[in-house]
Amino acid sequence: MALSPTTKRDIFKQESENTDIVLITITHPSWKEAVRLSTHETQLLQIDKETATPLYGTVSRKKKFWYVPIQASLPNSTDEQTPEGKFTISNVTRELSPYLKMVDREYPKITVEVVNSASPDVVDMQFPDLDLQTAQWTAETVEITIKSDIAANEPSPWLRFSLAYFPNLQAS
């Protein structure tokens, strides 16, 4: 995926007022709507009616991504297991843990996207359909482990060249 011109320009500047924003979308078939999180408080999205607290986040492609403090650890890369990464998300408002409690046998899917604060509608990087492997939460944080099991579960090679599948292989 090619980087946007704004991101390329910002990469080569010594200083820039723009920053990269990580957008996280968590989906599950049993949830009514996706959970959308942002690592940057780009703009005021609304005022909470009950607490009068300002709620910040990022609007990207007409979708609201709510800002929460997030710490990420990059996926490791070893020969013994599939790469896995971790997100530690602030759960002070306790809005994320009820979603995770509703998970049944099917794991939620996570999409991670990177956008630039100057052009949040342009996705610079996207990592779709990651599996939420584990989720542990306390009153303060939610720790999510993600994996991309797509390649790990595929037998390699899937299909062998045999006469059963390719009858014309030995035809003269």
N, C-alpha and C positions, 0 to 999 in steps of 0.2 A: 504494500500500500504506500503510495507516494505521500510525502509530507506536503502540507499546504504551503503556499508561498509565504504566508505570515509566519508560520513556524520556522521555515528555513531562514528567513530574515532574522528572526529572534535568536536562533541558534548561533549565528555568526556575530551578533552584537556583543560588545563587552557588558553592557547593561541594557535591560529592557523592562518596561513596565508590564509587559505581558508574561503570563506564566502558563505552564501546562496544567491541565485539569484532568483528573481521572474520574470518569463516570462509571458507576457500577450499577448494573441492572440485574435484579434477582427475580426469577420467575418460577412459578410452579403451577401445574394444572388445577390444583384445588384452591388457589388464591384468586380473589376477584380482580385484583390488579397487581401489577409488578411493583416491587420496591425499587426505587431509583435514588441513588446516593451520589453525592459529589464531594470532592476533596477541597473545594474552594467556595467561599462565600461571595460569589460574583455579584449578586444583586439581591435586594430585598424582594422576597416572593409574596409574603403575606404577614399579617399580624395575627397571632394566635388569639382566638376569640375568648377563650377561658382565662388565659394567663396574661394577655396583652404583651406577650413576648414576640419580638421580631424574629421571623424565620427567613433565613437566607439560603441561597442555593444558586444553581445554574440552570438556565433555560437553553436546551439544545434540541433543535428540530421540533419545536413547539411542545416539548415535554419538560416537566419540572423535575429536577434532580435536587434533592434536599441535602444541604450541607451538614455533615457530621465529621468530627475529627476522626481520621482514619490513618493507621500506620500499616504499611505494607512491607512484606518481605518477599523478595523476588523468588521465583521458582528455582529450586536446586536442580542440578543436572548430574545424575549418576547413572551408571550402567545397570544398577540393580533394580531400580524402580522408576516409575514415571515421574516426571517433574511435578512438584507440588509447591504452591505458594500459600502465604497466609495473609489475612487481613485482620487487624484488630480494630474494631469499630466502637466508638463511644456509644454506650447504650443508656446514658443518663436519663433520657426521656422514656426509655423502655418501650419504644415503638417497634423495634425490630424483633425482639424475642417472642412476642405472640405469633408472628408469622412463622418463625422457626419451630414453634411448638405444634403448629398445624401440619407439619410435614409427615406424610405417611411413608409407604415403602419406596416411593419414587423420590429421588433427590432433586432439589431445585437446580435450575440451570443459571449460570452466571455469565454475563457478558461484560467485559471490561473494555472501555474505550478511552482514548486519550484525545483531548481537544485543546485548542489554544484559547486563552481568555479573550483574545481579540476577535476570534471567529469561532464561537462555540458550536455553530451549526455544521462545521466542517470536521469530520472525524479523521484524525491523523493516523491513529492506530486502532485496530479492533481485534479483540480476542473473544470470539463468540463461543457459546455452548460449552463453557467449562462446567465441570461437575462440582457441586458443593459436596465435599467428601465428609467433613465433620463440622459441627458447630457446637461450641461451648459458650455459655454465657453466665455472667454474674450480674449484680445490680449495676455495675459500672461499665462493663465491656462485653462485646461479643467477639469471639475469635473464630474465624471461618478458615478452614483449609480447603483449597481448591485444587483440582487435578484435571488434566486433559487426558482422559482414558481412551479416547477414540483410537489412537494409534496403538496403544498397549494391548487392546483387546482384539485387534485384527491379526489373524494368522498370517504369517509371511512365508512364502508368497501365497496369496489366496487361491490362485488357480494355476494348476500345472498344465503344461502342454501335453495333452493326451488325446488319443484317437476318439475317446468318448465325447470330448468337448469340441475337438477340432478334427472332424472326419477328413477334411481335405489336406491335412498336414502332410500325409505321405502319398497323396495322389500324384500320379505321373502324367 
